[in-house]
């Protein structure tokens, strides 16, 4: 039986290769995501091991102390005391900070960077045994001198002897410095990980970062001969100042690398989710392929039964073929995934200047690729295998026409599954405690499966109606009838496309609703014409933004009728962490934002606060409650909630502007400018930009540019989803090609007779193209219909939670999906149509 199985498999190589493509693409996604994240994690570990290679022990502020507005600092006396301990060879204080942003020399704009933008106090000579070395010029010696890394100089467009503008967020100021030297890391590297770095004299760095000289943020200790790092850590532990802890260099490297590893883990799971979608689509393709092959081999399988093969042996025959296809496809997919991971790693290493190295191909990545690929193939082939064993031996003696089964049972099952999926969606969207994620995921999956089960019953009415629109001759009419003659096969092929289109359409509806909501909120809820925003990657603390007094200068511009500043920070309120707390003049903001008073009053004074309705419900707060907020400055302070507001443009606790003194910093994070109806908005924007020129993270724009900026983020996210889901759609179109090719083999004699009675090759190609067109458009319509339903359900749920104010359907975009599917269907039919038109007439008529 095994020999017969292998010969049967080799006789249908082409037909099985097409089904294997789906597994190759799915495994490619799985293996490339796993290998890439493992490899990049290793690169980051090497990077931070290099940075901390010369550090035996580092003394730094504890996490809780570092979260304070003014973290504790080490004095020179502290360093002298630590350096005098037995086992300590040397102590080096460190004055460094993030948020040190250089400006470009050509256009005066801030140097953009996704990596940290660092500043340090550089007091060494940059010798060959240090991590940071002088590549050109010298180190800074005066307060108005700096040295920069070669990458920073390249990005800022400066060289030794030039002037460089630098913004230091901890000092809230921008100043100009003479560039006196270029720095590089040991080994001649221009950067460690794409960061920018500006080096000041140590006293200047201390003033800028800490506000006083003679203090340091951290200290690095080296061990005396024979003292292990852990032993040195134990030695200094009892001598540390309050608020500090000691960590070994290895612990510091692991701590720093873990932040990037967590991000890479999220990226890994994100890509694996799309890989599973592609594999799910591939299962439909494999199921259809084996189903058609079993139908075509009914006489062969029946002959095996007549010769004594048991039903188990026949079932095993099909499953062995599935295992072989799964193993071969998984191997190719793993190899292709490793190649893709190598390319992506090269781009990432080049962009971030990470340490070079090979790929990390873990046993887990290999095992996961084979497990997923083979398991998916076998599961998809299981039902066709069982169906193969049910072929009666008498079918080997004569042609047996097996009538199509009734679709009633399948339709009822599909309706029940769809209904259960709808219930799951409703439970998830209404936020059933503890079941939201499971209910949503299960509801979406069951809805897709339910519609797939219903699709055979929809084939004749829907695909038939579409077919009548394109049936303008004999060939196209035959194509329509061929599509409808086996509704199950057509439905399974279309269902594979439906999955990808469903997800794309769902995201399109949600994205359109988000964009429409942004436009609506700005048009109807924002009275200001000009918006000042702060960018960056960190959460607001009060140290990012702009000096609110600059708004007083903005108010003097002709045409400006009013300004309001918003200060934002994330704090612990009433024992609940991560609460958004802002400070502004609500009375003045009332003309800027469309606030609605839900309860109480909104004119909060000192010791009072207002909160939005959603935050109040989440935390159980009501008007009259007394809450405490753990302020960065001044410790815990009590506030009485005097009002609850409703607006879609902001959220969280709002305090009077006078409470900014207790934030970590005095900077405003946002600003809003109202203008006269006949004012020159463009001119006011330009003047405001000039006033904000010293703040590199601040952008100024009018309402239309604000809407465009917000919607650009949505478009970027949609683009990422569309590109990733395109893989599932590609697999689905491969399924259409596969189905058509198998159908042509099945109808070889029929095609020969059609050619014999006068059908031209062009008509044969037209007939096959119509079949492909109908399958593609039918699957796309199913996906669009289900996707719109899911998208509307999610959008209305978000609207009920005040996340959305407008629900929108992107009709033009959805129509574009259908048109694109039709064109892709015609393209997918090219090769099968060409093969069908090239059949030898006499051989086709004699084909059995």
Secondary structure in CASP SS format (residue, H / E / C, confidence):
PFRMAT SS
TARGET T0000
AUTHOR 0000-0000-0000
METHOD secondary structure of the structure
MODEL  1
X C 1.00
X H 1.00
X H 1.00
X H 1.00
X H 1.00
X H 1.00
X H 1.00
X H 1.00
X H 1.00
X H 1.00
X C 1.00
X C 1.00
X H 1.00
X H 1.00
X H 1.00
X H 1.00
X H 1.00
X H 1.00
X H 1.00
X H 1.00
X H 1.00
X H 1.00
X H 1.00
X H 1.00
X H 1.00
X H 1.00
X H 1.00
X H 1.00
X H 1.00
X H 1.00
X H 1.00
X H 1.00
X H 1.00
X H 1.00
X H 1.00
X H 1.00
X H 1.00
X H 1.00
X H 1.00
X H 1.00
X H 1.00
X H 1.00
X H 1.00
X H 1.00
X H 1.00
X H 1.00
X H 1.00
X H 1.00
X H 1.00
X H 1.00
X H 1.00
X C 1.00
X C 1.00
X C 1.00
X C 1.00
X C 1.00
X E 1.00
X E 1.00
X E 1.00
X E 1.00
X E 1.00
X C 1.00
X H 1.00
X H 1.00
X H 1.00
X H 1.00
X C 1.00
X C 1.00
X C 1.00
X C 1.00
X C 1.00
X C 1.00
X C 1.00
X E 1.00
X E 1.00
X H 1.00
X H 1.00
X H 1.00
X H 1.00
X H 1.00
X H 1.00
X H 1.00
X H 1.00
X C 1.00
X C 1.00
X C 1.00
X C 1.00
X E 1.00
X E 1.00
X E 1.00
X E 1.00
X E 1.00
X E 1.00
X E 1.00
X C 1.00
X E 1.00
X E 1.00
X E 1.00
X C 1.00
X E 1.00
X E 1.00
X E 1.00
X E 1.00
X C 1.00
X C 1.00
X C 1.00
X C 1.00
X C 1.00
X C 1.00
X E 1.00
X C 1.00
X C 1.00
X C 1.00
X C 1.00
X C 1.00
X C 1.00
X E 1.00
X E 1.00
X E 1.00
X E 1.00
X E 1.00
X C 1.00
X C 1.00
X C 1.00
X C 1.00
X C 1.00
X C 1.00
X C 1.00
X C 1.00
X C 1.00
X C 1.00
X E 1.00
X E 1.00
X E 1.00
X E 1.00
X E 1.00
X E 1.00
X C 1.00
X C 1.00
X C 1.00
X C 1.00
X C 1.00
X C 1.00
X C 1.00
X E 1.00
X E 1.00
X E 1.00
X E 1.00
X E 1.00
X H 1.00
X H 1.00
X H 1.00
X H 1.00
X H 1.00
X H 1.00
X H 1.00
X C 1.00
X C 1.00
X C 1.00
X C 1.00
X C 1.00
X C 1.00
X E 1.00
X E 1.00
X E 1.00
X E 1.00
X E 1.00
X E 1.00
X C 1.00
X C 1.00
X C 1.00
X C 1.00
X E 1.00
X E 1.00
X E 1.00
X E 1.00
X E 1.00
X E 1.00
X E 1.00
X E 1.00
X E 1.00
X E 1.00
X E 1.00
X E 1.00
X E 1.00
X C 1.00
X C 1.00
X C 1.00
X E 1.00
X C 1.00
X C 1.00
X C 1.00
X C 1.00
X C 1.00
X C 1.00
X E 1.00
X E 1.00
X E 1.00
X E 1.00
X E 1.00
X C 1.00
X H 1.00
X H 1.00
X H 1.00
X H 1.00
X H 1.00
X H 1.00
X H 1.00
X H 1.00
X H 1.00
X C 1.00
X C 1.00
X C 1.00
X C 1.00
X E 1.00
X E 1.00
X C 1.00
X E 1.00
X E 1.00
X E 1.00
X E 1.00
X E 1.00
X E 1.00
X C 1.00
X C 1.00
X C 1.00
X C 1.00
X C 1.00
X H 1.00
X H 1.00
X H 1.00
X H 1.00
X H 1.00
X H 1.00
X H 1.00
X H 1.00
X H 1.00
X C 1.00
X C 1.00
X C 1.00
X C 1.00
X C 1.00
X C 1.00
X E 1.00
X E 1.00
X E 1.00
X E 1.00
X E 1.00
X H 1.00
X H 1.00
X H 1.00
X H 1.00
X H 1.00
X H 1.00
X H 1.00
X H 1.00
X H 1.00
X H 1.00
X H 1.00
X H 1.00
X H 1.00
X H 1.00
X H 1.00
X H 1.00
X H 1.00
X H 1.00
X H 1.00
X H 1.00
X H 1.00
X H 1.00
X H 1.00
X H 1.00
X H 1.00
X H 1.00
X H 1.00
X H 1.00
X H 1.00
X H 1.00
X H 1.00
X H 1.00
X H 1.00
X H 1.00
X H 1.00
X H 1.00
X H 1.00
X H 1.00
X H 1.00
X H 1.00
X H 1.00
X H 1.00
X H 1.00
X H 1.00
X H 1.00
X H 1.00
X H 1.00
X H 1.00
X C 1.00
X H 1.00
X H 1.00
X H 1.00
X H 1.00
X H 1.00
X H 1.00
X H 1.00
X H 1.00
X H 1.00
X C 1.00
X C 1.00
X C 1.00
X C 1.00
X H 1.00
X H 1.00
X H 1.00
X H 1.00
X H 1.00
X H 1.00
X H 1.00
X H 1.00
X H 1.00
X H 1.00
X H 1.00
X H 1.00
X H 1.00
X H 1.00
X H 1.00
X H 1.00
X H 1.00
X H 1.00
X H 1.00
X H 1.00
X H 1.00
X H 1.00
X H 1.00
X H 1.00
X H 1.00
X H 1.00
X H 1.00
X H 1.00
X H 1.00
X H 1.00
X H 1.00
X H 1.00
X H 1.00
X H 1.00
X H 1.00
X H 1.00
X H 1.00
X H 1.00
X H 1.00
X H 1.00
X H 1.00
X H 1.00
X C 1.00
X C 1.00
X C 1.00
X C 1.00
X C 1.00
X C 1.00
X C 1.00
X C 1.00
X C 1.00
X C 1.00
X H 1.00
X H 1.00
X H 1.00
X H 1.00
X H 1.00
X H 1.00
X H 1.00
X H 1.00
X H 1.00
X H 1.00
X H 1.00
X H 1.00
X H 1.00
X H 1.00
X H 1.00
X H 1.00
X H 1.00
X H 1.00
X H 1.00
X H 1.00
X H 1.00
X H 1.00
X H 1.00
X H 1.00
X H 1.00
X H 1.00
X H 1.00
X C 1.00
X C 1.00
X C 1.00
X H 1.00
X H 1.00
X H 1.00
X H 1.00
X C 1.00
X C 1.00
X C 1.00
X C 1.00
X C 1.00
X C 1.00
X C 1.00
X C 1.00
X C 1.00
X C 1.00
X C 1.00
X H 1.00
X H 1.00
X H 1.00
X H 1.00
X H 1.00
X H 1.00
X H 1.00
X H 1.00
X H 1.00
X H 1.00
X H 1.00
X H 1.00
X H 1.00
X H 1.00
X H 1.00
X H 1.00
X H 1.00
X H 1.00
X H 1.00
X H 1.00
X H 1.00
X H 1.00
X C 1.00
X C 1.00
X C 1.00
X C 1.00
X C 1.00
X C 1.00
X H 1.00
X H 1.00
X H 1.00
X H 1.00
X H 1.00
X H 1.00
X H 1.00
X H 1.00
X H 1.00
X H 1.00
X H 1.00
X H 1.00
X H 1.00
X H 1.00
X H 1.00
X H 1.00
X H 1.00
X H 1.00
X H 1.00
X H 1.00
X H 1.00
X H 1.00
X H 1.00
X H 1.00
X H 1.00
X H 1.00
X H 1.00
X H 1.00
X H 1.00
X H 1.00
X H 1.00
X H 1.00
X H 1.00
X H 1.00
X H 1.00
X C 1.00
X C 1.00
X C 1.00
X H 1.00
X H 1.00
X H 1.00
X H 1.00
X H 1.00
X H 1.00
X H 1.00
X H 1.00
X H 1.00
X H 1.00
X H 1.00
X H 1.00
X C 1.00
X H 1.00
X H 1.00
X H 1.00
X H 1.00
X H 1.00
X H 1.00
X H 1.00
X H 1.00
X H 1.00
X H 1.00
X H 1.00
X H 1.00
X H 1.00
X H 1.00
X H 1.00
X H 1.00
X H 1.00
X H 1.00
X H 1.00
X H 1.00
X H 1.00
X H 1.00
X H 1.00
X H 1.00
X H 1.00
X H 1.00
X H 1.00
X H 1.00
X H 1.00
X H 1.00
X H 1.00
X H 1.00
X H 1.00
X H 1.00
X H 1.00
X H 1.00
X H 1.00
X H 1.00
X H 1.00
X E 1.00
X C 1.00
X C 1.00
X C 1.00
X E 1.00
X E 1.00
X E 1.00
X E 1.00
X E 1.00
X C 1.00
X C 1.00
X C 1.00
X C 1.00
X C 1.00
X C 1.00
X C 1.00
X C 1.00
X C 1.00
X C 1.00
X C 1.00
X E 1.00
X C 1.00
X C 1.00
X C 1.00
X H 1.00
X H 1.00
X H 1.00
X H 1.00
X H 1.00
X H 1.00
X C 1.00
X C 1.00
X C 1.00
X C 1.00
X E 1.00
X E 1.00
X E 1.00
X E 1.00
X E 1.00
X E 1.00
X E 1.00
X E 1.00
X E 1.00
X E 1.00
X E 1.00
X E 1.00
X E 1.00
X E 1.00
X C 1.00
X C 1.00
X E 1.00
X E 1.00
X E 1.00
X E 1.00
X E 1.00
X E 1.00
X E 1.00
X E 1.00
X C 1.00
X C 1.00
X H 1.00
X H 1.00
X H 1.00
X H 1.00
X C 1.00
X C 1.00
X C 1.00
X E 1.00
X C 1.00
X C 1.00
X E 1.00
X E 1.00
X E 1.00
X E 1.00
X E 1.00
X C 1.00
X C 1.00
X C 1.00
X C 1.00
X C 1.00
X C 1.00
X C 1.00
X E 1.00
X E 1.00
X E 1.00
X E 1.00
X E 1.00
X H 1.00
X H 1.00
X H 1.00
X H 1.00
X H 1.00
X H 1.00
X H 1.00
X C 1.00
X C 1.00
X C 1.00
X C 1.00
X C 1.00
X C 1.00
X E 1.00
X E 1.00
X E 1.00
X E 1.00
X E 1.00
X E 1.00
X C 1.00
X C 1.00
X C 1.00
X E 1.00
X E 1.00
X E 1.00
X E 1.00
X E 1.00
X E 1.00
X E 1.00
X E 1.00
X E 1.00
X E 1.00
X E 1.00
X E 1.00
X C 1.00
X C 1.00
X C 1.00
X C 1.00
X C 1.00
X C 1.00
X E 1.00
X E 1.00
X E 1.00
X C 1.00
X H 1.00
X H 1.00
X H 1.00
X H 1.00
X H 1.00
X H 1.00
X C 1.00
X C 1.00
X C 1.00
X C 1.00
X C 1.00
X E 1.00
X C 1.00
X E 1.00
X E 1.00
X E 1.00
X E 1.00
X E 1.00
X E 1.00
X C 1.00
X C 1.00
X C 1.00
X C 1.00
X C 1.00
X H 1.00
X H 1.00
X H 1.00
X H 1.00
X H 1.00
X H 1.00
X H 1.00
X H 1.00
X H 1.00
X H 1.00
X H 1.00
X C 1.00
X C 1.00
X C 1.00
X C 1.00
X C 1.00
X C 1.00
X E 1.00
X E 1.00
X E 1.00
X E 1.00
X E 1.00
X H 1.00
X H 1.00
X H 1.00
X H 1.00
X H 1.00
X H 1.00
X H 1.00
X H 1.00
X H 1.00
X H 1.00
X H 1.00
X H 1.00
X H 1.00
X H 1.00
X H 1.00
X H 1.00
X H 1.00
X H 1.00
X H 1.00
X H 1.00
X H 1.00
X H 1.00
X H 1.00
X H 1.00
X H 1.00
X H 1.00
X H 1.00
X H 1.00
X H 1.00
X H 1.00
X H 1.00
X H 1.00
X H 1.00
X H 1.00
X H 1.00
X H 1.00
X H 1.00
X H 1.00
X H 1.00
X H 1.00
X H 1.00
X H 1.00
X H 1.00
X H 1.00
X C 1.00
X H 1.00
X H 1.00
X H 1.00
X H 1.00
X H 1.00
X H 1.00
X H 1.00
X H 1.00
X H 1.00
X C 1.00
X C 1.00
X C 1.00
X C 1.00
X H 1.00
X H 1.00
X H 1.00
X H 1.00
X H 1.00
X H 1.00
X H 1.00
X H 1.00
X H 1.00
X H 1.00
X H 1.00
X H 1.00
X H 1.00
X H 1.00
X H 1.00
X H 1.00
X H 1.00
X H 1.00
X H 1.00
X H 1.00
X H 1.00
X H 1.00
X H 1.00
X H 1.00
X H 1.00
X H 1.00
X H 1.00
X H 1.00
X H 1.00
X H 1.00
X H 1.00
X H 1.00
X H 1.00
X H 1.00
X H 1.00
X H 1.00
X H 1.00
X H 1.00
X H 1.00
X H 1.00
X C 1.00
X C 1.00
X C 1.00
X C 1.00
X C 1.00
X C 1.00
X C 1.00
X C 1.00
X C 1.00
X C 1.00
X H 1.00
X H 1.00
X H 1.00
X H 1.00
X H 1.00
X H 1.00
X H 1.00
X H 1.00
X H 1.00
X H 1.00
X H 1.00
X H 1.00
X H 1.00
X H 1.00
X H 1.00
X H 1.00
X H 1.00
X H 1.00
X H 1.00
X H 1.00
X H 1.00
X H 1.00
X H 1.00
X H 1.00
X H 1.00
X H 1.00
X H 1.00
X C 1.00
X C 1.00
X C 1.00
X H 1.00
X H 1.00
X H 1.00
X H 1.00
X H 1.00
X C 1.00
X C 1.00
X C 1.00
END
